[in-house]
Amino acid sequence: MEVEDLLQECLKAAEASRLNPVVSAAMRMDYSSSRDLLCAELAFLLQEAVEMKWPFVPEKWQYKKSVSFNDKTNLSDLISKHLTQLLVLLKTSIMAQEGPSAMAVVFLVDRFIYWRDESSQLLKIAKLLHHQHPDTPIAPQLVIRQARVYVNSGRLQKAEYILSSLINNSGTTGCWVYHTDSDRVLIQAVSVQVRGVILQKLGLWLQAAELIWASLVGFYSLPQPDKKGIGTSLGLLANIMVSMNDGDFHTFRTNPVIDMKSLLGNTSHRLLSAAHAAKMAVVCGQYTPLYVLTNAMLFI
C-alpha cells in the first residue's frame, strides 16, 4: 500500500476515534501486536520519543566529533525500511486510544514524510490527536514542521507567529518537558534559522544573513555543537551571500556583533566567502547525500 493511502487510513482512524472513542478488545490486541513487531532499534527510539528524550529526532552523527562507520547511516534509512510497519502502528495506536504512542510515531516519521512532501496529512493527524489527547505532548520538531510547511506554502505570517512564540518563550510549547536548557537553545536556534529563511524568501538578504548567523551562534553554543544545524545554516548563508549585493555584504561582514573572520576566514570577497561557507556546509552534512549535492553545486 502506498504511503499516501496509509496516511489517509490513519487520518480516517483519527477522525473516527474522535467521534467514537470506544476501544474494543480487538483494537487493543491489534495495537499490542503491531508494537511487538517493531525491531529493537525502533522500539527503543519509540520509547525515547514517548519519554521526550530529545526535541528533535537526532541522527547518530549529529553531535559527535569522531564518527564511526555505524554512525554514518541516517535514521531516514531505518524509517524508510520500516515505514509501512510504523504507519500500521500509528493506525492501531489511534484506534486503541494510545495517544502517547501515536504521537511518538508521528514524531519519528515526521522528517521522512516531510521529504516526501506529504506533511500536510501527518500534521492533520497530529492536530486530531492533540484534540483527542490534550495532555499528550507535541514534540517541538512537529511545531516547527508546521511553521516550515506554512513557509513553503507562502503563509509567512502564520509561520512567523509560531516561530516568534518559540523564540520568545524559550522553546516552551504545550506540555513538552525539556530535560536540559541546551535543548531549549536548540529549539530557539532552529526557530531563528527558519525566520532567516522567511526573510531570504522575501529578498531581505542582509536581515536574513544576520538571523542565519544568530542561529549558527546558537548551534555552536551547545555542549556538543549540532553539526546538522550548523551545516544547514552555513548552506543557507552561502546562498544568501551569493544573492546579496556587495554593499549588504560589506555591512554584514563589518558588523561588530558578527565575527565572520573566526568562521569563514579573512576574505572580503562575497563569492569567495559564499564558497567557503558552502564547503563547510558539505563537511558538516557529509552523511546526507542530497544535502551535500545541494551545497556542492554552489562552488563547482
Secondary structure, 3 states (H helix, E strand, C coil): CCHHHHHHHHHHHHHHHHHCCCCCHHHHHHHHHHHHCCCHHHHHHHHHHHCCCCCCCCCCCCCCCCCCHHHHCCHHHHHHHCHHHHHHHHHHHHHCCCHHHHHHHHHHHHHHHHHCCCHHHHHHHHHHHHHHCCCCCCCHHHHHHHHHHHHHCCCHHHHHHHHHHHHHCCCCCCCCCCCCHHHHHHHHHHHHHHHHHHHHHCCCHHHHHHHHHHHHHHHHHCCCCCHHHHHHHHHHHHHHHHHCCHHHHHHHHCCCCCCHHHHHCCCCCHHHHHHHHHHHHHHHCCCCHHHHHHHHCCCC
